[in-house]
Amino acid sequence: MTVKTLETAAPPETLATLATSTKPMVIITFCTQCQWLLRSAWLAQELLSTLGEALGGVTLVPSHGGVFEITVDGQLVWERQRDGGFPDAKTLKCKIRDAALREHALGAHLER
């Protein structure tokens, strides 16, 4: 019996590169009991759409107990209880840029 492997669009060195990347890594920890997966995935998509390859990656981490936290390279940039709810996309992009990508332009529509 022959086993086929799934080929990906990314070159094989991509996974190894992620492990040693010097680019900022964003982690979004969200409560599954509160059903915040879609909100988390939307924010991840917004970050990747705007910041693209400037980021090393965005990881979604399921949790419980009402947690919603966003860190960049271990630095807490948003916490739902501390910061009063959830960030909008513009606010989050600015916080990520200010924390880890100071030289990165977000575009005129976000810089206003």
C-alpha positions as CSV (number, residue, x, y, z in Angstrom):
1,M,0.0,0.0,0.0
2,T,1.3,3.4,-1.0
3,V,0.8,6.5,1.3
4,K,0.5,9.8,-0.5
5,T,1.6,13.0,1.3
6,L,-0.2,16.3,1.0
7,E,1.8,18.8,-0.8
8,T,1.5,22.4,0.3
9,A,2.0,25.6,-1.6
10,A,4.7,26.7,0.9
11,P,8.3,25.5,0.3
12,P,9.5,22.8,2.7
13,E,11.9,25.2,4.5
14,T,9.0,27.4,5.6
15,L,8.2,25.5,8.8
16,A,11.8,25.4,9.8
17,T,12.0,29.2,9.1
18,L,9.0,29.9,11.3
19,A,10.7,28.2,14.2
20,T,13.7,30.5,14.0
21,S,12.0,33.6,12.7
22,T,13.0,37.0,13.9
23,K,9.7,38.5,12.8
24,P,7.1,39.3,15.4
25,M,4.8,36.5,16.4
26,V,1.2,37.3,17.4
27,I,-0.8,35.0,19.7
28,I,-4.5,35.4,20.1
29,T,-5.8,33.5,23.1
30,F,-9.6,33.2,23.2
31,C,-12.4,31.5,25.2
32,T,-14.0,28.6,23.4
33,Q,-16.9,28.6,26.0
34,C,-17.7,32.2,25.0
35,Q,-17.5,31.2,21.3
36,W,-14.9,33.9,20.4
37,L,-13.2,31.8,17.7
38,L,-14.8,33.7,14.8
39,R,-13.8,37.1,16.3
40,S,-10.3,35.8,16.8
41,A,-10.0,34.4,13.3
42,W,-11.3,37.7,11.9
43,L,-8.7,39.7,13.8
44,A,-6.0,37.3,12.7
45,Q,-7.1,37.8,9.1
46,E,-7.1,41.5,9.4
47,L,-3.5,41.5,10.9
48,L,-2.3,39.2,8.1
49,S,-4.0,41.2,5.4
50,T,-2.4,44.5,6.5
51,L,0.9,43.4,8.0
52,G,1.5,40.4,5.8
53,E,5.0,39.1,5.7
54,A,6.2,41.6,8.3
55,L,4.8,39.2,10.8
56,G,6.3,35.8,11.6
57,G,2.8,34.4,12.1
58,V,-0.5,34.7,14.0
59,T,-1.5,31.8,16.2
60,L,-4.9,31.2,17.7
61,V,-4.9,29.5,21.1
62,P,-8.2,28.1,22.5
63,S,-8.7,28.6,26.2
64,H,-11.6,29.0,28.6
65,G,-12.9,31.2,31.5
66,G,-13.6,34.3,29.4
67,V,-10.0,35.0,28.4
68,F,-9.3,37.1,25.4
69,E,-5.7,38.2,25.1
70,I,-3.4,39.3,22.3
71,T,0.4,39.2,22.7
72,V,3.2,40.0,20.3
73,D,6.5,38.4,21.1
74,G,5.3,37.8,24.7
75,Q,4.2,41.4,25.3
76,L,0.5,41.7,26.2
77,V,-1.0,44.3,23.9
78,W,-4.7,43.6,24.5
79,E,-6.6,42.0,27.3
80,R,-10.4,42.0,27.2
81,Q,-11.0,42.7,30.9
82,R,-8.2,45.2,31.3
83,D,-8.9,47.1,28.1
84,G,-12.7,47.1,28.3
85,G,-13.9,44.6,25.6
86,F,-12.5,43.7,22.2
87,P,-10.3,45.8,19.9
88,D,-11.5,47.0,16.6
89,A,-9.1,46.1,13.7
90,K,-7.6,49.6,13.4
91,T,-6.8,49.8,17.1
92,L,-5.2,46.3,17.1
93,K,-3.1,47.0,14.0
94,C,-1.8,50.2,15.6
95,K,-1.0,48.4,18.9
96,I,0.9,45.6,17.1
97,R,2.8,48.1,14.9
98,D,3.7,50.2,17.9
99,A,4.8,47.2,19.9
100,A,6.9,45.4,17.3
101,L,6.9,47.0,13.9
102,R,7.6,50.7,14.5
103,E,8.9,51.4,11.0
104,H,6.0,49.6,9.3
105,A,3.5,51.9,7.6
106,L,-0.1,50.8,7.9
107,G,-1.4,52.9,5.0
108,A,-3.0,56.3,4.9
109,H,-6.5,55.0,5.8
110,L,-5.2,53.7,9.1
111,E,-2.7,56.4,9.9
112,R,-5.3,59.1,10.1
